[in-house]
Amino acid sequence: MKPSRVYAIVLRQFWLIRGSFARVFPLFAWAAIDIILWGFISRYLGVFTAAGIDFVPIFLGAVLFWDFFIRVMQGVTMAFFEDVWSRNFLNLFATPLSVSEYVTGLVLSSVGTSAIGLAVMILLATAAFGLPFAAYGLMAVPFLLILFVFGVSLGIFACAMVLRLGPAAEWFVWPIPALISPFAGVFYPIATLPAWMQGVAYALPPAYVFEGLRAVVAGGTVPAGALARGGILAAAGLLLACGFFARTYRHTVRTGLLARYTAESVS
């Protein structure tokens, strides 16, 4: 793997974003809307509940972490979709660029875009609603890291799915975070779910993250065991996603699908 080739992929995404306000706006707009909406909902709930219950860290903190996960996943997929929409794959892979270099470039692009969204959310939540994010300190790092790795995994998997099925399959990608959210326990404990949903939830890394966050907000300590299980699942998911993307790429090249890449149908 050559860093210069990875840098070229990242640089291309940078120039695309820099040259278009339509690409810059979504980096912070939707995150800001979610923070404002859930910030006022949290305040409203606090008016009608018993004294001493602060819904800001409970709900607004959960929204911040969940939106970060979504920004990471979409950071990978949107960078990939730029090549889908421009029919740029043949140009890219006619060069010595390898699959690992291309995927690494997508991930690094996601680091930049998700960092912008996270910074906007933290500043807005702290300044407007008093979210004590700074109080978490280094405790927030393992939670964010697990969500980042899992978001990258889903992003790479989604890219492989679109690469295999064609551009029309991008409509399968957008609902993925919404389909996962009921099992992730973003706003409620996993124990409230039916038994079969709990089984699915504990196979997903976000469940351990949000259960751990609720424990910290309640005044407890960071659940090291649960975070370790979440981290192992996220790392395993990343390896599987990378292997799936590489295998899908080899299949599209061997069968000629890459050269016939069109938007007409899912095949």
Secondary structure by P-SEA (a helix, b strand, c coil): ccaaaaaaaaaaaaaaaaacaaaaaaccaaaaaaaaaaaaaaaaaaaacccccccccccaaaaaaaaaaaaaaaaaaaaaaaaaaaccccccccccccaaaaaaaaaaaaaaaaaaaaaaaaaaaaaccccccccccccaaaaaaaaaaaaaaaaaaaaaaaaaacccccccccccccccccccccccccccccaaaaaaaaacaaaaaaaaaaaaaaccccaaaaaaaaaaaaaaaaaaaaaaaaaaaaaaaaacccccccccccc
